[in-house]
Every structure is written in C-alpha cells, then in structure tokens.
Amino acid sequence: MSVLDLRTVNPLVKVLGPIPVMIYVVTTRDVLTPALVGLLAFALLALLGHQRPRVLAAVALGTVALVAVMTVSFGLLTDPATVDDTTLLARVGPLEVWSGALATGLATAVRTAALLLLVLLGGLTTSGADLVRAMTQQLRLPYRVGYAALAALRFVPRFSHELEVVRGAHRVRGVTAGRGPVGAVQRQAGYVVPLLAGGIRHAERVSLAMESRGFGAHPTRTERVVVPFGARDLVLLAVLWAGAAACVLLAASV
C-alpha cells in the first residue's frame, strides 16, 4: 500500500500543478523530453492513483494507439516537398512515406500523449465536486459560478439514464422505425422529444431545489465538506515540478 493516495490530494495540485510542465512540453520539438514526462505521469498514476488494472491498461494501450495513429497519419499527410531531404521509406500509389515526416509525426504524437497523461493524472483521481469545492475555498471562485457549472455537468449522466429509459420504453411498446441506416436515424430522432422533456423536468426540479436552499442569496456560503490544502500538497507540487525539471535536464544531457 502506497504512502500517498492521489485521490486524497487537493485537486488544485493535480490540476494546476502540471500546467507549467504542459506549457514546456508544448514548446519542445524532440521526442525524449515529452516521452520522459509522459512516463513520469503514468508512473505516478499507476503507483499513487489507486486505479484498477483495467483502467491502467486502457490508458497505456490507448496512449500507444494514439501515438501510432498520429505518427502514421503525419507520415502519410505531410507534404513531401518539406521533407524531401530525408529518406523515402515507402511509396503506396500517390502517397509517399518519408523518414522526416514520420519523425515529425512521432514528436507531435508523443507531445500529445504526454499532455493527455498529465491531464489524466488529475482527471482520473479527482471528482468534479471536490474540484469545485477546492476552487471556491482556495481560489475564492464565486460559489454561484462553481456549483452552477457542476449542476450543469451532472446533466450528462442524467441524460444517459434518461436515454436508457426511453429506449427501454420503446422496446416494451414495440416502437420500431425499420431497419438499415434510415431506420437507425429515425430511431435516434425519436429520442429527441422525450429527452428534451425529461431534461426540462429535471432542470425545473434542480432549480426549485437550489432556490429552496437559498442558493445565491448570500455572497458566501458554508461548506459541509472542507478540502484542505496542507504541507503534503505543497510537497507533492514541488515533487511534480522537480520531476519535470529532472526530465528536462536528462533530455538536454543526452
């Protein structure tokens, strides 16, 4: 069992801490620096994130697939005139694959993967409610803005549930729109009106609940759950920046 659990760390450390690293990764043009940063982010997620093996495997395989697809895409779509001083690796009809194009695509893909892993470092270990609480408590974000945005985000799983209910109701009642692509489009169009009606009803219930609790009546509000920001969070923030600096120095020395 690890000493530190990223799920208990202040969300601002996991969300705002990697931002300087992300800015630096965007400015790099080599492959080694973003690769080291991405490996460090994945290691922190695996060791301290307490994620299920299935989630870690999906992140790893998805990252590898993203790098492969972007590298090949750049290799095929890059203008040959810009890389004609490199080696021609293959020719498939009108398409030419140059080593310079693949190198450019690989560097871009690794940068994108590193940025994605840095985002997932906080995204997979932070809940939206805790992030809003931290922003209102530490960053002094007006709670009207934070909790209103959180209420809007919670419409997404609500719509997913409503869609399953509507689909089940259609199946029970034998509603059919035929087969093939036209039937599929008609079925999807048949879900629009029930979803809109359900969304309006849910919005009314949420607005009445917030109004009955005095939401927005005062400039500040008390918090039932306090998200602390202590010495441990400062240490983790320093470790993140130190690890990124070490990756930069290691890449520069190679």
N, C-alpha and C positions, 0 to 999 in steps of 0.2 A: 504494500500500500504506500502510495507516494505521500510525502510530507505536505505538499501543496496541491490543492484542488482548484483548477481554474474556474470551476463553477461558482466558487465562493469568493472569488476576487472581484473587486469593484469593476463594474462594466466599463467605466471610463478608461481604466488602464488597458483593457483589452481592445477597446475601440479606438481611443485616441493615441495610445502608446505606439502602435505600428505606423502611424501616419508619417512621421519623419523617415522611417525606413522605406515606406511605399514611395515617397517622393524621390528618394535616392535611387530606388530600383528603376523608376520610370526614366531617369536620366542616364542609366547605364546602357552600354552598347555591346558588352561582352556577354558570354554565356555563364561563366563561372560564378560571378557575383550574385545574380538572381537565383542561380541554382543552389548556392550555399544558403541564401536567405530562405528559399523555399524549403530546403531540407531542415533547417533550424525550426521553422514554423511547424512543419509536420511532426518533428520530434517533440516539440512542446505539446502539440495537440495529442499525440499518442501517449506521452508519459504523464502529462498533468491534466489532460482534458477529460479523462474517465469516460471515453466514448466506447460504444460497443464495437467489437471487432468487425461487424458488418459495415458500420459507418466508416471506420478507418479504411477498410478495403475498398469501399466505394469511392472515398476521397482519393486514395492512391491510384486506383485504376482510372478514375475519371480524369485526374491530372495527367497521367501518362497518355491517355487517349487524346486529350486536348492538345498536348504538345505535338503528338504525332500528326494529328489532322492539320494543325496550323502550319507545321513545317512543310508538309506535302503541298498544302494549298499555296503557300508562298512560293514554293518551288515551281509550281505549275503556272501561277498567275503573274509572276514577276516579269517585267519587260526584259527580254534577252539582251537588248541593247545596253542596259545598265550594268550587266554582269558578264559581258562578252569577253572580258579579260580573264575569266576563270575557266574551269574545266567543264566541258559538256559531258554530262553523265549519261543521259538517255534522250532519245527522241521518239515521241509517240505521236505520229501523224504531224499535225501543225504545232504540237506542244513540245517544248524543249526544257529539259531539266538541267540547270547549271548548278555547280557546286556553290557558287556565290549566292544564288537565290535560296538554296537550302540553308546555308549558313545564316542568312538574314532572317529567314523564317524561323529557324531554331532559336535565335536570340530573342526574337519577338515572342515566340511561344513560351519560352522559359520565363521571360519577364511577366507575361500574363499569368502563368501558373503560380509564380511567386506572389503576385498581388492577390490572386484568388485564395491561396493558402493563408496569407496574412489576414484576409477578411474572415475566412472560416475560423481562424483562431479565436475570434470573439463571437462570431455568429453561431457556432455550434455549442458554445458554453455560456451563452447569455440569453436570458428571456427578455422579451420586449418590455414587460412590466418593470423589471429591475433596471433596465436601461433608462426608462422614463423617470423612475424614482431617483436614480443617480444624477440625471441631468437636472431635475428640479431641486435636489438637495445640494449638490456640489457646484453645478454650473449656474444655479439660480434661474433656470428656464421657467418662464411662467407656466404654472400647472395647467392653465386653461389650454395652452398650446400642446403640452406634452400628453395629457390624458385625453384630449380630443383626438389627437393623432392616433393614440393607442386604441381608442374606441373604434376609429375608422379601420385600423388594421385588423381588428377582430371580426370585421365583416367578412374577411376572406374565408376562414374556416366555417363561418355561419353559412355562407353561400354554398360551400361544398356540401355541407349537410343538407341544405335545402334542395340541392340538385339531386342528391341520392333519394330524398323523399319523393320528389316529383317523378323521377324515373321509376321508382317502385310503384307509385300510384298509377302511372301509365301502363305498366306491365299488368297490374292487377285488373285494370279496367279494359284491357285488351286494346289499348290505343296503338295503332300501327300506322306507319307512313310509307310502307312499302320497302322494297329492297334497293340495293345499289347506292351510288353516290347521291342521287336525288332524294332518295328516302332518308339517307343519313342527314342531309341538310334540312329536310322538313322536320325530322325528329328534333334536331338541335333548335330549330326555330320555334318549335312548340314548347320549349322550356323557358323561353324568354319572358312571357307574360306572368307565369306563376312565380318565377324568380324575382321579377320586379315587385310583384305584390307582396311576396314574403319579405323582401328587403325593406319595403316601405313600412310594413308592420313592425319589423324588428327595429328600424330606426325610430319609430314612434315610441316603442317601449323603452329603448335606451335613453331617448331624450326626456321622457317622463321620469325615469329613474334618476337621472342626473339632476333634473330640476327639483325633484322631491328631496334630494340630499343637499340642496343648496350649492350646487356646482357653479362656480363663478360669482357667487355672491360677495366674496371677500378676496382681497388681493393675495392672501396666503392661505394655506390650509395645513392641517396637521397630517402626519403620515403614520399610518398604522405599522408599516414596515420601514425600518431605517436601514439604508445601505451604507455601511461605514467605509471610510477611506482612511486607512491607517498606515503604520510603518511597513507592514507586509506589502501593501500595494505600491508604495514608493520603491521598495527593494525590487519587486518584480519589474516595475517600469525601468529601473536602472539596468536590470539584467537584460531586458529586451534590447535596450539601446546599446549596451556593451556587447551583446552577442552580434548585433548587426554591424557594429564597428569592427569587431574581430573578423567577420566575414569580408568586410571591405578591405581590411589590411591584408588578409590572406590572399584575396584575389589580386590585390595590387602587387604582392610579392612574387606571384607565380609568373 
